[in-house]
Amino acid sequence: MIGAVAAGALVAASGVGLGLWAASGDDGGSAGPRAASPAKSPSPSRSYPLSKAPRTIPAVREHTAERGPGWRPAKDHRVVVDDPALADEGRLTAAELGLAYAGEKGDRRAGDLRLELNRDAGANPESYTMTVRDGRVTVTAPGEAGVFYGTRTLKQEIEGAGAAPEGVVRDEPAKQRRGLMLDTARKFYTADWIEDRIRELGDLKFNEIGLHFSDDQGFRVESDSHPEIVSAQHLTKAQVKRIVDLAESRHITVVPEIDSPGHLGAVIAAHPDLQLRDADGDAVRGAIDISKPGAAEIVDDLLDEYAGLFPGGQWHLGGDEYQALVVSDPEASFPGLAAAARERYGSGATVEDLTTGWLNDRAATVRGHDRTPRAWNDGFFRGGSVRAAKDIRVAYWTGKEIGARQPAEYLSEGREVINHNDEFLYYVLGEPLTFVYPTGERIYEQWTPRVLRGTTAVPERYDDRILGGSFAVWGDIPRAQTQDQVAAGIRLPLRATVQKLWDPDEPELSWARFRNLADELG
């Protein structure tokens, strides 16, 4: 953390008096010592102590301390922007802080909060600089998301301390994907509740919310192409659009997931002819028969339909726990799948190959809508003649499946990975099997994005291929908690997760102090 300690050390080393620090203008530059000049009257800065770094979650990466009064919002202060693209950020922040939104203005007034785009093509678009100086605040960033995150830092400072400290914040996230996934299929969440989580996520600088809205227990989004599969409790398309619009205003991508070829019980209930059956004719729960053309048709219909509803660039294909592959001899247990594999891929092809081909076909469908596909790690296989497409990102959650592969295997292949480690990041309602509700303390003290499986980190050389992580709420026993209990239960884990995704360094605060800060900030 670069803050008061570093700045104070410079003062001590230079021997310059405490009141003689120079401000370097509104360009976000660092303040530095200068030689004393024979001024007739003391500098106003003599009356102010050196500022301290903002207290926010996640913590800012760098703060250069200065001397000055800081900034407090007042009714006569304005929010101004230098680009019409920042109107949404400007209006939102003005409303939150009780300021007047003045739009694009070239003049500078006392008390102004100014939002600026510098459009630096080489910089992280989520980075920002926030300068508090001379009674004004300027947030500058190369992209709109960075400006938004700067306003989130300012909002937290005002909510926690009532003022923003003098000085310069330079901040950016370590990881590009910072998410929360909600299983809305097994437990229905209302649109209002989801919108509340989006507001919470935005203030914490998360940038994804995943909606797993199709599973054996329910299909929770209105469908025009296949209304017969939709559960009685569901989100209308109008509600989803409001959710997506709110998320976009907070620079959050909504990542939809229609899990296949397993977890399709709600679809199969309306289309029993598509259910997978084994060699004895017994139905396999939740599994669709991928040898039947109708199976691909209905799933692609849904993927095509929802591409217009979820415009973000990410898409989750699922791919996990296909029950045809959890038996000792898939070819003997499912001769129909084995025959289809040989027909498509040759005499030595396996059910595993056919399943990988299914994943690749669904990836091609969403790729046709300019989406980047991802799938759960147990949808990727070591052997076989068919390999999963290179651009399918790995959502790594478990190492308990048959033939489980270590995370380093995916990374060494050059795949990009998103961390969903079920040891730390899985909030499974009712705590079935061996799951226990994760705590913020354990995430804060023991987890990092490189801890993909269990408690052991992968080598540092793979860090760049780990795009980020996502906390996940699963509804295995949906009535175990109410919506309000879920919101309360994930509150501290979310804050710990984003701290570790935003800043790769060891947290400066102890867990007790971090928890107290979370309580102060609300």
C-alpha positions as CSV (number, residue, x, y, z in Angstrom):
1,M,0.0,0.0,0.0
2,I,1.5,3.3,-1.0
3,G,0.1,5.9,1.4
4,A,0.9,8.0,4.3
5,V,3.9,5.8,5.3
6,A,5.6,6.3,1.9
7,A,4.9,10.0,1.7
8,G,6.0,10.5,5.3
9,A,9.2,8.8,4.6
10,L,9.9,11.2,1.8
11,V,9.4,14.1,4.1
12,A,11.7,12.7,6.7
13,A,14.4,11.8,4.2
14,S,14.4,15.3,2.6
15,G,14.2,17.3,5.7
16,V,11.5,19.4,4.2
17,G,9.1,21.0,6.7
18,L,5.7,19.5,7.0
19,G,3.9,22.4,5.5
20,L,5.9,22.7,2.3
21,W,4.3,20.0,0.2
22,A,3.4,21.2,-3.3
23,A,0.2,20.2,-5.2
24,S,0.9,19.2,-8.8
25,G,-2.3,20.3,-10.5
26,D,-5.3,18.4,-11.5
27,D,-3.6,15.9,-13.8
28,G,-3.5,13.2,-11.1
29,G,0.3,13.5,-10.6
30,S,1.9,12.7,-7.2
31,A,2.7,15.5,-4.8
32,G,6.4,15.8,-3.9
33,P,8.7,17.9,-1.6
34,R,10.0,21.2,-2.8
35,A,12.5,23.7,-1.5
36,A,11.2,26.3,0.9
37,S,10.6,29.8,-0.6
38,P,10.6,33.1,1.3
39,A,6.8,33.3,1.3
40,K,5.3,36.2,3.3
41,S,2.6,34.1,4.8
42,P,2.4,30.4,5.8
43,S,1.0,28.0,3.2
44,P,-2.6,26.9,4.0
45,S,-1.4,23.3,3.8
46,R,0.4,23.9,7.2
47,S,-2.9,23.4,9.0
48,Y,-3.6,19.9,7.6
49,P,-2.1,16.6,8.6
50,L,-0.9,14.2,5.9
51,S,-4.0,12.4,4.6
52,K,-4.6,8.7,5.1
53,A,-5.6,6.2,2.5
54,P,-9.3,5.6,1.8
55,R,-10.9,2.8,3.8
56,T,-12.8,0.8,1.1
57,I,-13.8,-2.7,0.1
58,P,-11.9,-3.8,-2.0
59,A,-9.0,-1.7,-0.7
60,V,-7.5,0.7,-3.2
61,R,-4.2,-0.5,-4.7
62,E,-2.3,2.8,-4.3
63,H,-2.8,6.1,-2.5
64,T,-0.5,9.1,-2.6
65,A,-1.0,11.2,0.5
66,E,-1.3,14.9,0.4
67,R,-2.1,17.8,2.8
68,G,-5.5,19.4,2.5
69,P,-9.1,19.4,3.7
70,G,-10.3,16.6,1.5
71,W,-13.7,16.8,0.0
72,R,-17.2,16.5,1.5
73,P,-20.4,16.6,-0.7
74,A,-22.7,19.6,-0.3
75,K,-26.0,20.5,-1.9
76,D,-24.4,23.3,-4.1
77,H,-21.7,20.9,-5.5
78,R,-22.0,19.7,-9.0
79,V,-21.2,16.4,-10.8
80,V,-19.9,17.3,-14.3
81,V,-18.7,15.1,-17.1
82,D,-16.4,15.6,-20.1
83,D,-18.0,13.0,-22.3
84,P,-21.7,12.2,-22.8
85,A,-20.9,8.5,-22.4
86,L,-20.5,9.2,-18.7
87,A,-24.0,10.6,-18.2
88,D,-25.3,7.4,-16.5
89,E,-22.4,7.4,-14.1
90,G,-22.8,11.1,-13.4
91,R,-26.5,10.9,-12.7
92,L,-26.2,7.9,-10.5
93,T,-23.4,9.3,-8.4
94,A,-25.1,12.7,-8.1
95,A,-28.3,11.0,-6.8
96,E,-26.4,8.9,-4.3
97,L,-24.4,11.8,-2.9
98,G,-27.1,14.4,-3.0
99,L,-25.4,16.6,-5.6
100,A,-26.7,18.3,-8.8
101,Y,-25.9,16.7,-12.1
102,A,-24.8,19.4,-14.4
103,G,-23.8,17.4,-17.5
104,E,-21.0,18.4,-19.7
105,K,-19.3,21.5,-18.5
106,G,-15.9,23.1,-19.2
107,D,-15.7,25.4,-16.3
108,R,-14.4,24.4,-12.9
109,R,-16.1,25.3,-9.7
110,A,-15.4,24.8,-6.0
111,G,-16.8,21.5,-4.8
112,D,-17.0,19.9,-8.3
113,L,-16.9,16.2,-8.8
114,R,-15.6,15.8,-12.4
115,L,-15.7,12.5,-14.3
116,E,-13.4,12.3,-17.3
117,L,-12.5,9.7,-20.0
118,N,-8.9,9.8,-21.2
119,R,-9.5,6.8,-23.6
120,D,-6.0,5.5,-23.1
121,A,-6.1,2.4,-25.4
122,G,-3.2,0.7,-23.8
123,A,-4.5,0.9,-20.2
124,N,-6.7,-1.5,-18.3
125,P,-10.2,-0.1,-19.0
126,E,-11.2,-0.9,-15.4
127,S,-8.4,1.2,-14.0
128,Y,-8.9,4.8,-12.7
129,T,-7.3,7.7,-11.0
130,M,-9.1,9.7,-8.4
131,T,-7.6,13.1,-7.4
132,V,-8.9,15.0,-4.4
133,R,-7.3,18.4,-4.3
134,D,-8.2,22.1,-3.9
135,G,-11.8,21.3,-2.7
136,R,-12.6,19.2,-5.9
137,V,-12.6,15.6,-7.0
138,T,-11.6,14.4,-10.4
139,V,-12.1,10.8,-11.5
140,T,-10.2,9.9,-14.7
141,A,-10.1,6.6,-16.5
142,P,-9.5,5.0,-19.9
143,G,-13.0,3.4,-20.0
144,E,-16.5,4.0,-18.5
145,A,-16.1,1.0,-16.2
146,G,-13.0,2.6,-14.6
147,V,-14.8,5.9,-14.0
148,F,-17.7,3.9,-12.4
149,Y,-15.3,2.1,-10.1
150,G,-13.8,5.5,-9.1
151,T,-17.2,6.7,-8.1
152,R,-17.7,3.5,-6.0
153,T,-14.5,4.3,-4.1
154,L,-15.8,7.8,-3.5
155,K,-19.2,6.6,-2.5
156,Q,-17.7,4.2,0.1
157,E,-15.4,7.0,1.5
158,I,-18.4,9.2,2.0
159,E,-20.6,6.5,3.5
160,G,-17.8,5.4,5.9
161,A,-15.9,8.6,6.8
162,G,-18.1,11.3,5.5
163,A,-15.3,12.7,3.4
164,A,-12.7,11.8,0.8
165,P,-9.1,12.3,1.9
166,E,-6.8,14.7,0.0
167,G,-4.5,12.9,-2.4
168,V,-4.4,10.6,-5.4
169,V,-5.8,7.1,-5.7
170,R,-4.5,4.9,-8.5
171,D,-6.4,1.7,-8.7
172,E,-7.2,-1.3,-10.9
173,P,-8.3,-4.9,-10.5
174,A,-5.8,-7.8,-10.6
175,K,-8.4,-10.1,-12.1
176,Q,-10.8,-9.3,-15.0
177,R,-13.6,-11.6,-14.0
178,R,-15.2,-11.1,-10.6
179,G,-18.5,-12.7,-10.2
180,L,-21.5,-14.2,-8.3
181,M,-23.4,-17.1,-9.7
182,L,-27.0,-17.8,-8.6
183,D,-28.8,-21.1,-9.0
184,T,-32.2,-19.7,-9.8
185,A,-33.4,-23.0,-11.2
186,R,-33.6,-25.0,-8.0
187,K,-34.5,-22.0,-5.8
188,F,-36.5,-19.2,-7.4
189,Y,-35.3,-15.7,-6.6
190,T,-37.5,-12.7,-7.3
191,A,-36.4,-10.0,-9.7
192,D,-36.3,-7.4,-6.9
193,W,-33.9,-9.6,-4.9
194,I,-31.6,-10.1,-7.9
195,E,-31.6,-6.4,-8.6
196,D,-30.6,-5.7,-5.0
197,R,-27.7,-8.1,-5.4
198,I,-26.7,-6.3,-8.6
199,R,-26.6,-3.0,-6.7
200,E,-24.5,-4.6,-4.0
201,L,-22.1,-6.2,-6.5
202,G,-21.7,-2.9,-8.4
203,D,-20.7,-1.1,-5.2
204,L,-18.1,-3.8,-4.5
205,K,-16.7,-3.6,-8.1
206,F,-17.8,-7.1,-9.1
207,N,-18.5,-7.3,-12.9
208,E,-20.4,-10.5,-13.4
209,I,-23.6,-12.2,-12.2
210,G,-24.3,-15.7,-13.5
211,L,-27.9,-17.0,-13.7
212,H,-28.1,-20.8,-13.7
213,F,-31.8,-20.8,-14.6
214,S,-32.3,-24.3,-16.0
215,D,-32.0,-27.6,-14.1
216,D,-33.9,-30.7,-13.1
217,Q,-36.1,-28.8,-10.7
218,G,-37.1,-25.8,-12.8
219,F,-36.7,-23.6,-15.9
220,R,-37.1,-20.1,-14.7
221,V,-37.1,-17.7,-17.6
222,E,-40.0,-17.1,-20.0
223,S,-39.6,-18.7,-23.4
224,D,-41.3,-18.0,-26.7
225,S,-39.7,-20.9,-28.6
226,H,-40.5,-23.5,-25.9
227,P,-43.1,-22.2,-23.5
228,E,-44.0,-25.8,-22.5
229,I,-40.7,-26.1,-20.5
230,V,-41.1,-23.0,-18.3
231,S,-41.9,-23.4,-14.6
232,A,-44.9,-21.7,-13.0
233,Q,-42.5,-19.6,-10.9
234,H,-40.3,-17.8,-13.4
235,L,-38.9,-14.4,-14.5
236,T,-40.7,-12.8,-17.4
237,K,-38.6,-11.4,-20.2
238,A,-39.5,-7.9,-19.2
239,Q,-38.1,-8.6,-15.7
240,V,-34.9,-10.1,-17.2
241,K,-34.5,-7.0,-19.4
242,R,-34.7,-4.8,-16.3
243,I,-32.2,-7.0,-14.6
244,V,-29.8,-6.8,-17.6
245,D,-30.3,-3.1,-18.0
246,L,-29.5,-2.5,-14.3
247,A,-26.5,-4.7,-14.5
248,E,-25.2,-2.9,-17.6
249,S,-25.6,0.4,-15.8
250,R,-23.2,-1.0,-13.1
251,H,-20.8,-2.5,-15.7
252,I,-21.9,-6.0,-14.7
253,T,-22.3,-8.7,-17.3
254,V,-25.2,-11.1,-16.8
255,V,-23.9,-14.6,-17.8
256,P,-26.7,-17.0,-18.6
257,E,-26.4,-20.8,-18.2
258,I,-28.5,-23.4,-19.7
259,D,-26.7,-26.5,-18.5
260,S,-26.5,-29.4,-20.9
261,P,-26.5,-32.3,-21.7
262,G,-27.1,-33.1,-18.0
263,H,-29.3,-31.1,-15.6
264,L,-32.1,-30.8,-18.2
265,G,-34.9,-32.4,-16.1
266,A,-37.3,-29.5,-16.6
267,V,-36.9,-29.7,-20.4
268,I,-37.3,-33.5,-20.3
269,A,-40.5,-33.3,-18.3
270,A,-42.1,-31.6,-21.3
271,H,-40.2,-33.8,-23.8
272,P,-39.9,-37.3,-22.3
273,D,-38.9,-38.8,-25.6
274,L,-35.6,-37.0,-25.3
275,Q,-34.6,-38.6,-22.0
276,L,-31.5,-40.7,-22.0
277,R,-32.2,-44.4,-21.2
278,D,-29.6,-47.1,-20.4
279,A,-29.2,-50.5,-22.0
280,D,-32.0,-51.9,-19.7
281,G,-34.4,-49.1,-20.8
282,D,-34.2,-47.3,-17.4
283,A,-34.5,-43.5,-17.6
284,V,-31.5,-41.5,-16.5
285,R,-32.5,-38.5,-14.3
286,G,-31.8,-35.1,-15.9
287,A,-29.8,-36.5,-18.9
288,I,-30.8,-35.8,-22.4
289,D,-30.1,-38.3,-25.2
290,I,-27.5,-36.5,-27.3
291,S,-27.8,-39.1,-30.0
292,K,-31.2,-37.8,-30.9
293,P,-31.4,-34.8,-33.3
294,G,-34.3,-33.3,-31.4
295,A,-32.0,-32.9,-28.3
296,A,-29.7,-30.5,-30.1
297,E,-32.6,-28.7,-31.8
298,I,-34.3,-27.8,-28.6
299,V,-31.2,-26.7,-26.8
300,D,-30.0,-24.6,-29.7
301,D,-33.5,-23.1,-30.0
302,L,-33.1,-21.9,-26.5
303,L,-29.6,-20.6,-26.9
304,D,-30.6,-18.7,-30.0
305,E,-33.6,-17.2,-28.3
306,Y,-31.9,-16.0,-25.2
307,A,-28.9,-14.5,-27.1
308,G,-31.2,-11.5,-27.7
309,L,-32.2,-11.3,-24.1
310,F,-28.7,-11.6,-22.6
311,P,-26.5,-9.3,-24.7
312,G,-23.3,-9.7,-22.6
313,G,-20.3,-11.3,-24.2
314,Q,-20.1,-14.4,-21.9
315,W,-22.1,-17.6,-22.0
316,H,-22.0,-20.6,-19.7
317,L,-22.8,-24.0,-21.4
318,G,-22.6,-26.1,-18.3
319,G,-21.4,-29.5,-19.4
320,D,-21.0,-31.1,-16.0
321,E,-22.2,-34.3,-14.4
322,Y,-23.6,-36.0,-17.6
323,Q,-24.8,-39.3,-16.1
324,A,-23.8,-41.4,-19.1
325,L,-20.1,-40.8,-18.0
326,V,-20.4,-41.6,-14.3
327,V,-20.6,-45.4,-15.0
328,S,-17.7,-47.8,-15.3
329,D,-18.4,-48.7,-19.0
330,P,-20.4,-46.0,-20.8
331,E,-20.3,-47.8,-24.1
332,A,-21.8,-51.0,-22.6
333,S,-24.3,-49.1,-20.5
334,F,-25.4,-46.7,-23.3
335,P,-25.1,-48.6,-26.6
336,G,-27.1,-46.0,-28.5
337,L,-24.7,-43.2,-27.6
338,A,-21.7,-45.5,-28.4
339,A,-23.2,-46.2,-31.9
340,A,-23.8,-42.5,-32.5
341,A,-20.2,-41.7,-31.5
342,R,-18.8,-44.3,-34.0
343,E,-21.1,-43.1,-36.7
344,R,-19.9,-39.5,-36.3
345,Y,-16.3,-39.8,-35.3
346,G,-15.1,-43.3,-36.5
347,S,-14.8,-46.8,-35.3
348,G,-12.8,-46.1,-32.1
349,A,-14.9,-43.2,-30.9
350,T,-16.5,-43.3,-27.4
351,V,-19.4,-41.8,-25.5
352,E,-16.9,-39.3,-24.1
353,D,-16.1,-38.2,-27.7
354,L,-19.8,-37.8,-28.5
355,T,-20.2,-35.7,-25.3
356,T,-17.3,-33.5,-26.2
357,G,-18.7,-33.0,-29.7
358,W,-22.0,-31.9,-28.1
359,L,-20.1,-29.3,-26.0
360,N,-18.3,-28.1,-29.2
361,D,-21.6,-27.8,-31.1
362,R,-23.2,-25.7,-28.4
363,A,-20.1,-23.6,-28.2
364,A,-20.5,-23.0,-32.0
365,T,-24.1,-21.9,-31.5
366,V,-23.2,-19.2,-28.9
367,R,-20.1,-18.3,-30.8
368,G,-22.4,-17.4,-33.7
369,H,-23.8,-14.7,-31.4
370,D,-20.4,-13.3,-30.6
371,R,-20.3,-14.9,-27.2
372,T,-17.3,-16.4,-25.4
373,P,-18.3,-19.9,-24.1
374,R,-17.3,-21.5,-20.8
375,A,-18.1,-24.8,-19.2
376,W,-17.6,-26.6,-15.9
377,N,-14.2,-28.5,-15.7
378,D,-15.9,-31.9,-15.5
379,G,-17.2,-31.3,-19.0
380,F,-13.6,-31.5,-20.3
381,F,-11.8,-34.9,-20.7
382,R,-8.2,-36.0,-20.8
383,G,-8.5,-38.8,-23.4
384,G,-10.5,-39.4,-26.6
385,S,-10.2,-38.4,-30.2
386,V,-12.4,-35.3,-29.9
387,R,-11.1,-32.3,-27.9
388,A,-13.0,-29.4,-26.5
389,A,-12.6,-26.2,-28.6
390,K,-9.6,-24.1,-27.3
391,D,-11.7,-21.0,-26.7
392,I,-14.1,-22.7,-24.2
393,R,-13.1,-21.3,-20.9
394,V,-12.9,-23.7,-17.9
395,A,-15.1,-22.9,-14.8
396,Y,-13.1,-25.0,-12.3
397,W,-15.2,-26.1,-9.4
398,T,-14.3,-29.6,-8.3
399,G,-11.8,-32.4,-8.4
400,K,-14.2,-35.1,-7.3
401,E,-15.4,-36.4,-10.6
402,I,-14.4,-39.7,-12.2
403,G,-11.0,-39.2,-14.0
404,A,-10.6,-35.9,-12.2
405,R,-7.8,-33.8,-13.6
406,Q,-5.6,-31.4,-11.7
407,P,-6.1,-27.7,-12.5
408,A,-2.6,-27.4,-13.9
409,E,-3.5,-29.8,-16.7
410,Y,-6.0,-27.3,-18.1
411,L,-3.7,-24.4,-17.6
412,S,-0.7,-26.1,-19.2
413,E,-2.9,-26.7,-22.3
414,G,-3.2,-22.9,-22.5
415,R,-6.8,-22.8,-21.4
416,E,-8.2,-19.8,-19.6
417,V,-9.7,-20.7,-16.2
418,I,-12.3,-19.1,-13.9
419,N,-12.0,-20.1,-10.2
420,H,-15.2,-21.5,-8.6
421,N,-13.3,-23.7,-6.0
422,D,-16.1,-25.6,-4.2
423,E,-13.9,-25.8,-1.1
424,F,-14.2,-22.0,-0.5
425,L,-16.7,-20.4,-2.9
426,Y,-19.7,-22.8,-2.9
427,Y,-22.7,-21.7,-0.8
428,V,-24.9,-24.8,-1.0
429,L,-28.3,-24.4,0.6
430,G,-28.9,-27.0,3.3
431,E,-25.2,-28.0,3.3
432,P,-25.8,-31.5,1.7
433,L,-23.0,-34.1,1.3
434,T,-19.8,-32.6,2.6
435,F,-20.6,-28.9,1.9
436,V,-20.5,-26.3,4.7
437,Y,-21.4,-22.7,4.3
438,P,-18.2,-20.8,3.4
439,T,-17.1,-18.0,5.7
440,G,-15.6,-14.7,4.7
441,E,-12.8,-15.3,7.2
442,R,-11.7,-18.5,5.5
443,I,-11.8,-16.9,2.0
444,Y,-9.9,-13.8,3.3
445,E,-7.2,-15.7,5.1
446,Q,-6.7,-18.9,3.0
447,W,-8.0,-18.5,-0.6
448,T,-6.4,-16.8,-3.6
449,P,-7.4,-17.0,-7.3
450,R,-4.5,-19.6,-7.7
451,V,-6.2,-21.9,-5.2
452,L,-8.4,-23.6,-7.8
453,R,-8.8,-27.0,-6.1
454,G,-8.8,-27.9,-2.5
455,T,-6.4,-25.6,-0.5
456,T,-3.3,-25.8,-2.7
457,A,-2.3,-23.1,-5.1
458,V,-1.2,-23.8,-8.7
459,P,2.3,-22.4,-9.6
460,E,2.6,-18.7,-10.1
461,R,3.5,-19.1,-13.8
462,Y,-0.2,-19.9,-14.5
463,D,-1.5,-16.8,-12.9
464,D,-2.2,-14.9,-16.1
465,R,-4.4,-17.7,-17.4
466,I,-6.6,-17.5,-14.3
467,L,-9.1,-14.9,-15.4
468,G,-10.7,-14.4,-12.0
469,G,-13.2,-16.2,-9.8
470,S,-16.9,-16.4,-8.9
471,F,-18.7,-17.1,-5.6
472,A,-21.7,-19.4,-6.2
473,V,-25.0,-20.0,-4.5
474,W,-26.6,-23.4,-5.2
475,G,-30.1,-24.4,-4.3
476,D,-29.8,-28.1,-3.5
477,I,-32.2,-27.8,-0.6
478,P,-34.0,-24.7,-1.7
479,R,-36.1,-24.2,1.5
480,A,-33.2,-24.4,3.8
481,Q,-32.9,-20.6,3.7
482,T,-35.1,-17.7,2.7
483,Q,-33.9,-15.1,0.2
484,D,-33.1,-12.7,3.1
485,Q,-31.1,-15.4,4.8
486,V,-29.1,-16.0,1.7
487,A,-28.4,-12.3,1.3
488,A,-27.1,-12.1,4.8
489,G,-25.2,-15.3,4.6
490,I,-23.2,-14.3,1.5
491,R,-22.6,-10.7,2.6
492,L,-19.1,-11.2,4.1
493,P,-18.0,-14.0,1.8
494,L,-18.7,-11.7,-1.2
495,R,-16.6,-8.9,0.3
496,A,-13.7,-11.3,1.1
497,T,-13.9,-12.7,-2.4
498,V,-13.7,-9.4,-4.2
499,Q,-10.8,-8.2,-2.0
500,K,-8.8,-11.2,-3.1
501,L,-9.7,-10.8,-6.8
502,W,-9.0,-7.1,-6.8
503,D,-5.6,-7.1,-5.0
504,P,-3.2,-10.0,-5.3
505,D,-1.2,-8.9,-2.3
506,E,-1.7,-10.0,1.3
507,P,-4.5,-7.9,2.8
508,E,-3.2,-5.1,5.0
509,L,-6.1,-5.4,7.4
510,S,-6.6,-8.3,9.8
511,W,-9.9,-10.2,9.3
512,A,-11.4,-8.6,12.4
513,R,-10.6,-5.1,11.1
514,F,-11.9,-6.0,7.6
515,R,-15.1,-7.3,9.1
516,N,-15.5,-4.1,11.1
517,L,-14.9,-2.0,8.0
518,A,-17.6,-4.0,6.2
519,D,-20.0,-3.2,9.0
520,E,-19.1,0.5,8.9
521,L,-19.6,0.7,5.1
522,G,-22.9,-1.2,5.2
